[in-house]
Amino acid sequence: MGRMGYSSIVIFMVFGLLLGSAYAQLKMGFYAQSCPKAEKIIQDYVQKRAPVAAAALLRMHFHDCFVRGCDASVLLNSTSNNQAEKDAQPNLTLRGFDFIDKVKSLVEAACPGVVSCADIISLAARDSVVAIGGPTWKVPTGRRDGRISVRSEALRNIPNPNSNFATLRSNFANKGLNVKDLVLLSGAHTIGVSHCNPSFSNRLYNFTGRGDQDPSLDSKYAANLKARKCRTITDNTTISEMDPGSFKTFDLGYYKNLVKRRGLFHSDAALLTDSTSKSVVTQLLQGSLPNFFAEFATSMEKMGQIGVMTGSTGEIRKKCSIIN
């Protein structure tokens, strides 16, 4: 085995040990003694508002975990001397901040200073997806909240909707996620909507900088987007469903559209440019993988472990938008 190959394996093993160690300190029912009603309070509030909140909360969870790990750093406000993650371009269209603040206030009323904002994001994302008929997954708790939030880190770490496959694979690998996880977590695009600019307008009007259209995009789908959803390249207010026809339902519709070349983002279409990721898409649609819901759940559980702080690290914020 070559020197580089050996080094890569050692680095991966060390990363795996660190991840496993962090996860071991999370546990199911972490608040059973300190705040026994916490998870029920969160679930009850989420269930009443799930149809309008699920996509937003799932996206928030994703954006949080990809920057500094799942530490609720995405919730922190900017200050006079620091631009926080929420003010980075990928997060300008995030929704759900008020939602999380409300949940936090309810939990604080029951158990002051006990439940972290990071755990609230993780639990609320799961509960909202379940409430619309989507999959459930295990959410061990005990995460602590981070004290640092940096705008530039969000720009570097959150996958861009205009990314090619190599970039996406690298983004996910840096977080301990593989190609299968990439395909499955992209399946979250089966619910929700996206703004035209900057997410996909270039695909319609200026793909290579020459006023052209992305050739990987189905021509009829592109024409419909231009006519009804994205009339100009600079339109940053109009929204479009990421999974037309079933954007409120957690199903395989996203993948069905993908193979018809109707994925909304370039990053969606990129999943078909690699043999491994394309094979996962094919297996999902043919039923070769055991169950989409179960597979998605497994990848969500992995994502929820990224870079978590436990024990005495970080803090339990009293308000999710500011450090104590």
Buried (B, 14 or more C-beta within 10 A) or exposed (E): EEEEEEEEEEEEEEEEEEBEEBBEBBEEEBBEEEBEEBBEBBBEBBBEBBEEBBBBBBBBBBBBBBBBBBBBBBBBBEEEEEBBBBBBEBBEBBBBBEBBBEBBEBBBEBBEEBBBBBBBBBBBBBBBBBBBEBBEBEBBBBBBBBBBBBBEBBBEBBBBBBBBBEBBBEBBBEBBBBBBBBBBBBBBBBBBBBBBBBBBBBBBBBBEEEEEBBEBBBEEBBEBBBEEBBBEBEBBEBBBBBBBEBBBBBBBBBBBBBBEBBBBBBBBBBBBEBEBBBBBBBBBBEEEBEEBBEBBBBBBBBBBBBBBBBEEBBBBBBBBBEBE
